[in-house]
Amino acid sequence: MENRFESNQRSLLYFPNSMGKGGCHIVLPADQELSVKLQQELQLERDTNDSDELPPNITDFLDNSPFEIQDIPGQEEVTLTRSFGDEKIKISFSIVDLNALNDDPDQYADDKALFDEEGGEMPEEGQSGGAQSKGTINQGRSKGGNFNVAPEDSIAPADRPELADDESPADEEDEPSFPARLNITIQKPGTSGAFQVEAIAQDGSIVVENVYFYGKSEHAEPKGPQDEFNSRNLYSGPPFGNLDQDLQVLIERYLDERGINTALALWVPEYIDFKEQREYINWLANLKSFIDA
């Protein structure tokens, strides 16, 4: 006679009372299967990635950088802080960027394909002149959680003449990283005001998208609903791309002088990748503990 827990139909059985004779907890088939699958996924992630130990490329940056990191387990946002003369600099970024690209992997593919057909190049967004151009956004996900497949690589090799004779994957070093958003706030204690920059870190470049100046620091980082409401109607500056080209270049040099440079642009996506993997493993473990309870 077939055991109901091994039924190929995997049907969910109904128990009027989840407590069996003697007060023993009855494990439903779905609970059991989910727990087993979670354990398999957890073991796979632990075997593939060591989420407890920081990789050397991440520790090297932290050891040789003036930035101090604040990374609270279970939270999505990471913060870097440093002093530069009498300035206080804060940079925040989030693992949400990695998950957002994974949720919508084709968000940049259509525009890129259009410009490829016309023989042109993707225009720069939010900047011109001295500002750095954005790199190609890639999709897919490697074992470590990073993105490593460009939009054009979603086409089957057989449909692409240039790959017909060579289907070997590109070296990892040549693969573009995903774009990571940086929110940069620079303040001077004892001075009212705050300079705020929105930028993208990708492929070793810091791409400035927007710059703002607030007369009061609380408008740059609202601490409550009232501060947020007061900052909504403030004029904080024009789009970065509308600024004079020389002014754009000088703002980029200003940021570079404060350590917002190539080294940071290379490190941030790597740290997001590492943190997202660590959070995912903890999420699997916590969910399994809940299911098994």
PEKAWO-V696012 format. One line per field, one symbol per residue. ss: DSSP state (h for helix, s for strand, l for the rest). phi: phi as a letter, one per 20 degrees, with the letter a starting at -180 (. if undefined). psi: psi as a letter, one per 20 degrees, with the letter a starting at -180 (. if undefined). A space follows every 10 residues. Layout:
ss = ???
phi = ???
psi = ???
This chain:
ss = lllhhhllll llllllllsl hhhlslllhh hhhhhhhhhh hhhhhhhhll lllllhhhhh hhhllllsss slllllssss ssssllssss sssslhhhhh hhhlllllhh hhhhhhhlll llllllllll lllllllssl llllllllss hhhhllhhhl hhhlllllll lhhhllllls ssssssssll lllsssssss ssllssssss ssssllhhhh llllhhhhhh hllllllllh hhllhhhhhh hhhhhhhlll lhhhhhhhhh hhhhhhhhhh hhhhhhhhhh hhl
phi = .ffffdfffl feeedgcfde fmmffeefgf ffffffffff fffffffece eedffgfeff fffddffddc cegndeeccd cadcmeeddc ccbbfggfff fffcfdfdff fffffffemd cfffdmabmf ffefefedcn befeneebcf gfffeggfec gfdfdbdfff fgfeffeefd edddcdccgn dfpbdccdbd dblncddfdb cccdfcffff cgdagfffff efdeedpegg fefggfffff fffgfffene bfgffffgff fggfffffff ffffffffff fff
psi = ppphijphil qpqpohpipa pjjpppoqgh gggggggghg gghghhhhpn iippqhhghg ghhjqiqpqo oopiqhqqpp qrqncjqopp pqrqihgghg hhhmijhigg hghghghija qpqqpjrrdi qqqqrpprrr pahiirpjpq giiipphhjo hijhiojpqq qhhipqrqpp ppopppqopi pprppppprp opkjqoopgq qqpphphihh npjrhggggh ihjqojrrqh iiqqghhggh ghhgghhjjn aggghhgghg hgggghgghg ghgggggghg hi.
